Amino acid sequence: MSYLIGFDADDTLWHNETIFARVHERYRALLASHHDAATVDRTLLATERRNLELYGYGVKAYTLSAIETAIELTSGKISAAEIRQLIQLGQEMLAHPVELLDGVTETLASLAGNHRLIVITKGDLRDQERKLEKSGLKSHFHAVEVVSEKDEGTYAAVLRRHGVAPERFLMVGNSVKSDILPVLALGGAGVHVPYHLQWELDHAEAPPAAAGRFFPVEHIRAVPSIVTQWMAARR
């Protein structure tokens, strides 16, 4: 049975959270005459958490929650022009150029010739497909899975579709919560490559050592050597 190497997309292959952070600063400024930044942050986060089941992840979900929060914080006094500004912020994010993280191109090129690679990412289907197409990385991957959630059930279904046992699957990503913990729970392995920013709703504590199945690294360039080490231990 073959091995499969999975890669998260946002903040693992290309920058994403920095784009949200810059837009969020402009969102705070728009509401500054109504509330302080801490209140805006706290209220928006609560709205996003409440809407997660309805909207899922991504720019469109953020934009809808941002509009709802603005209406709440202004007691309905926000103008149509200001709501248009919020919509435009979302459109700008959706049209933003794809900026690859350092080392991604070389890392994927070194792995793709000898290993089966797959993208597993959550978020809006159209937006994720657009980013992958514009990234120039698509040819490195055997398949792309855009999912609504990244939990044990989702990973198990993906592995069944691709005919891979969990113990022969290694996932690379920046999120302990989404990319590491569910994969370890299934019996797979995970490489955690941290990103300098993290959405609060995606936070989780790193797991303890998992018998050669959890590999925290500082940079994605370390992944090929981890893959070699991990596969050698299973032969």
Secondary structure as UniProt FT lines:
FT   STRAND          4..7
FT   TURN            11..13
FT   HELIX           17..30
FT   TURN            31..34
FT   HELIX           37..55
FT   HELIX           59..73
FT   TURN            74..76
FT   HELIX           80..94
FT   TURN            102..103
FT   HELIX           104..112
FT   TURN            113..114
FT   STRAND          117..122
FT   HELIX           125..135
FT   HELIX           138..140
FT   STRAND          143..147
FT   HELIX           152..161
FT   TURN            162..163
FT   HELIX           166..168
FT   STRAND          169..173
FT   HELIX           176..180
FT   HELIX           181..186
FT   STRAND          189..192
FT   HELIX           200..202
FT   TURN            211..212
FT   STRAND          214..216
FT   HELIX           220..222
FT   HELIX           223..232
FT   TURN            233..234
//
